[in-house]
Amino acid sequence: MDKTNSSAEWKAFRKKLLRVLKDAIRLYERKDRLQKTDYDRLNVRLYYRLEQFLKADHSVNDGKRLIKSLKRHKNELFTFLDYEGVSPYNNRQKQGKMLVQKLAGFRSLHVAGRYRVIYKVDEDSAIVWVVAAGIRKEGHQEDIYEIAKKLLKLGLLNH
């Protein structure tokens, strides 16, 4: 975003947001050294700061779009603080993109050129189910996403 928007408003917006996110990571890294009451107090305070940031009137258009997305995912933003074993350094690009519409609940990973792997993660058992793999041929009936939709429609994929 910095390449497309170098305004002072954007820089101030980014600075405030990064401050909250970096404080969350610092709290995660200090979790073992803090007493539970102190940790809980700081965690509640962090959620309060995030809520105040999301409620504030931001004049930057890029910021407004980001705020809309953050509001939608605010309950998942600090998952690493609430659950053991979840890293704040998760990289969603390595985990593939979430699919939408008919394939909602599945993820897609781009591998080796035009190939896609469509999979689903069972969060409870940490099992990854690969449900389809093939070439991306956008607009073609042999497109891997079209094939996956057909398999789902036929009941051959569990949603």
N, C-alpha and C positions, 0 to 999 in steps of 0.2 A: 504494500500500500504506500510505503514511503516514496517509491519511485513515481507514483501517479499523483500523490497528494503531499505537497511539502508545506502546506499552510500551517500557521502558528496554532490554529484551532485543532488541527489533526494531531500535531505534536503534543499538545497539552492533553488531548483525549488519550492518545497512546500512552503517555507517561503515567496517567492515573490508572489506566487499566493494567499496565505492566506492573505497577506497584502492588496492586491487589494480587495478581497472579504470582509474582515473586515472593510476596509474603506468605502465600499458601505453600509454596515449595519450601520456604525456610521453616515453616511450621512442621511440614512433613519430615524434614531432615532433623528437627529437634524433638520429635515425638517421643523417642526413647529416653530423653534426658529430662522431660517435663513430668511433673505430677499430673495425674489424671484430671484433677479439678482445674489446674492451670491450662492444660491442653484443651479441655472442653470449653473453658471461658474464651480462649483465643480463637477456637474454631467457630464459636457462636459469633464472636466479634467480626471474624472474617466474612461470614455469610451476611452479616448486617452491612458491612462495608460494600460487598458486592451488590446487595439489594439497593443501597443508596446510590451507587454508581449507575445501576440500571434505571433507576427512577429519575435521575437528573436529566435536565433538558440539554441535549447535545446538539449543537448547531451544524456539525460536520455531517454531510450526507453519507460519506463512507462510514462514519461512526454510527449513524442511525441504522444502517444496514447491519453492521456488526452487533449493535445492541439488540436488534430484533432476533438475531440468531442466538445470542447469549441468553436472552430471556427464554427462548424456547428450550435451551439446554442447561439452564442454570442449576437444575437438580443433579446433573451429571458432571458438572464442571469440576467439582472438588471431590469426586469419588475416591480419589487416592487418600484423602484425609479420613474418610468414613469407613473404609474397608481395608483389612490387612492384605498385603501382597499385591496391591495395585500401585503401579509406579506412576508418578506424575510426569514421567518422560515418555509415556506411550506415544508412539508415532502412528497415527491413523493411516498414513500413506503406506506403511508396511503392512497394515492390516487389511488393505483393500477398501474400496468405496462401498457405502451402503447403497443398495438398490431400492428403487421406489416403485410405486404403483403395483402392478400385478406381482412383481418379484420382491416386494417389501419383506424384510426379515432376512434376506439373503445379502451376501457381500460378493463383490467381484474384484478379482486381482488381475492386473495386466502383467502378462509374462511373455517373454520371448517374442517380441514383435507384435503381431496381430492376435495372439492367443489370449484367451480369457479363461479364468478358472472361477466358477460360481460355487460358493460354499456357504455353509451356515455354521455358526459356533453355538454349541450347547454350553451356556455359561455355567450351569450347575456342575457338569462333569468335566468341563474344559476339553470337550471333544470337538474337533473340527470335522464336519461332514462335507466332503467334496461331492457336489451333486451334478456338476456338468463341467466339461472343459471342451474348448473348441475355438475356432477362428471367428473373429469379429468381422461380419460382412453386413454392415449397416444397410438396412432397407431390403435385405435379401432373405428369403424364407429359410436359408441354411445358416443364418446368423445364430450364434450360440445363445443369445438372449431370447430370440424367437423360439428356438428349440426348448429352452428351459420353460418358457411360458406354456408351450404345448404340453410338456411333461407335467407341469403343475395342474393344468386344466384337466388332464387325463387322470389325475390323482396318483401319479407315479413319483411325485416329490412331496414330502411332508412339509407343510408350512409351519 
